[in-house]
Amino acid sequence: MATIENIQKAYIDFVLTEGEQPKSVYIFAKKNKIAEEDFYNFFSSFDAIEQNIWTGFAVKTIAEIKTQEIWMQYTAREKALSFFYSFFELLKGSRSFVVYSVKKQPKTFSTPQIFRGIKDLFETFCNDIIVEGIETNELSERKFFTNRYKDALWVQLVFVLHFWINDNSTGFEKTDEAIEKGINVTFDLFQRSPIDNLIEYGKFLAKNGGVKQSMGFGNN
């Protein structure tokens, strides 16, 4: 009987053996002794299989990190780091498929279809930890920019993914370093800075313009 899991497994085995997707669903179904109708009960296309696999990576990562006893004590920065480290640790078990899947995507600025599920899930996760960070004053809420924080983290994930694919260091230690440095720099930008203080001071002066007269700097 066809299941999501055995269709995914058969698909991964095929693309890693042949280096490309099957020519048709009919050929794939016949090769794996399943009815073509059964395939379409679960997936509309081969790209839909890949999208489901990628989304599954994120689902499993988020589920695992949230079971950690210390999870609720983590800062937003630490939660992001936990996701990144756990996600790439999980990918090690499917590295050949990940490399195949990423490298066959067209070089465009838009998000490929197979990554849209994981992007939506990841951005929801990021938005949740960003809201927590703002509520605890770990992160700065900035008009027009706060809603873009999750986008910056998605860009960071895509960057590290490509870095990891090309990482030849032992145990992918360079990737771990890239994660640490990248997340820390990103969250440093999310946190309150001297620029924020200057902006707040400017707003204060704008609202309290009369203060200059009380300090003796009025017109003489």
Residue pairs with C-beta under 8 A, 6 or more apart in sequence:
1 38
2 34
2 35
2 38
2 39
2 41
2 42
3 42
4 42
4 52
6 32
7 32
7 34
7 39
7 42
7 43
7 49
8 49
8 52
8 53
10 28
10 31
10 32
11 22
11 28
11 46
11 49
11 50
12 53
12 94
12 97
14 21
14 22
14 28
14 31
15 21
15 97
15 100
16 96
16 97
16 100
19 100
21 46
22 28
22 31
22 46
25 36
25 39
25 40
25 45
25 46
26 36
28 39
28 46
29 35
29 36
29 38
29 39
43 49
43 52
47 113
47 114
50 101
50 114
51 113
51 114
51 115
51 116
51 117
51 118
52 117
53 94
53 97
53 101
54 101
54 114
54 115
54 117
54 118
55 117
55 118
55 121
57 87
57 90
57 91
57 94
57 118
58 87
58 118
58 121
58 122
58 125
59 121
60 90
61 83
61 86
61 87
61 90
62 83
62 121
62 125
64 86
64 90
65 71
65 79
65 82
65 83
65 86
68 82
71 79
71 82
74 82
75 133
75 136
75 138
76 129
76 130
76 132
76 133
76 136
76 138
76 139
76 187
77 133
77 138
77 183
77 184
77 187
79 129
79 132
80 126
80 129
80 153
80 183
80 186
80 187
81 179
81 180
81 183
83 125
84 157
84 160
84 179
84 183
85 176
85 179
87 157
88 160
88 164
88 172
88 175
88 179
91 98
91 164
92 172
98 161
98 165
99 165
101 114
102 161
102 162
102 165
103 165
105 112
105 114
105 115
106 112
111 119
119 154
122 153
122 154
122 157
123 150
123 151
123 153
123 154
126 149
126 150
126 153
126 154
127 150
130 139
130 146
130 149
130 150
130 190
132 138
133 139
133 190
134 140
134 141
134 146
137 192
138 191
139 149
139 187
139 190
139 191
139 192
140 190
140 191
140 192
140 193
140 196
142 196
149 190
152 186
152 189
152 190
153 186
156 182
156 183
156 186
159 178
159 182
160 175
160 178
160 179
160 182
163 174
163 175
163 178
164 172
164 175
167 174
167 175
169 175
205 211
212 218
